[in-house]
Amino acid sequence: MHYLIGDLQGCCDAFERLLAEIGFSPSRDTLHVLGDLVNRGPDSLGALQTLQRLGSAGQFLLGNHDLHLLAVSVGGRKPHRGDTLDAILAHPQREALLHWLRHQGKLADTAHGWLLVHAGVVPQWDVATTLALAAEVEAVLRGPGMADFLHVMYGNDPARWDDTLTGARRWRMVLNVLTRIRYCTADGTLEFATKDGSGVAPAGHHAWFDVPGRATAGVPIAFGHWSTLGLQSRPDLLALDTGCVWGGALTAVRVDGGRREVIQVRCDQAAVPG
């Protein structure tokens, strides 16, 4: 059986309870966590270690909080007030943990007919383009130029995809799409200020999955990142960030064999929005 799981954000206890609830067996089952393994929750280190213990049965994407951890670890970003990353950064095996995170985590993947991303895609990208661009930036994060890039990773420019982009601007744009997108225009220009649910799109913008004529229309896509959406289940869409760290739920959906089974565990509130 294969499961897709929403954002953990350091909620290790909820993750372990969810694994128990579904009776997860690494010898029989596989899972994908859709990014944001760490941060804001009470046990980011434990969340990583629990996932690591699953071996090849536990696959995962990198989300914006995971990239933040990597940037902080090389001095490319200052810690935020609400971060819960100290136990990882102070751990005697931190370099091994961070190496595992960089080398095992993907920025996009496929499983059982689903395209998996942390946040979303722009309307111009089809599945092949999405996977190719993700692999391009994964190679940077795993290569000798990783630290240099993490120092310049952040920023909202460029805001629109252009295939002629090169170097750090190109990689930043790819990451901003795959790990940050919520709303965009029909031409794929990103809007970062609005975090509310998709019913309140800014003027001239759409939730990325509602852009008319997007290249991935009809392709089943699963994503996390957008907790104010809550659980969304359409024939070709799964939104799985159900706000565990905010006191919501941690959600898994079984997607193999043509079935779609939702399993949830309730979460204690570990952080306050804002």
Buried (B, 14 or more C-beta within 10 A) or exposed (E): BBBBBBBBBBBBBBBBBBBEEBEBEBEEBBBBBBBBBBBBBBBBBBBBBBBBEBEEBBBBBBBBBBBBBBBBBBEBBEBEEEBBBEBBBEBEEBEEBBEBBBEBBBBBBBBBEBBBBBBBBBBBBBBEBBBEBBEEBBEBBBEEBBEBBBBBBBEEEBBBBEEEBEEBBBBBBBBBBBBBBBBBBEEBBBBEEBBEBBEEBEEEBBBBBEBEEBBBEEBBBBBBBBBBBBBBEEEBBBBBBBBBBBEBBBBBBBBBEEEBEBBBBEBEEBBEEE
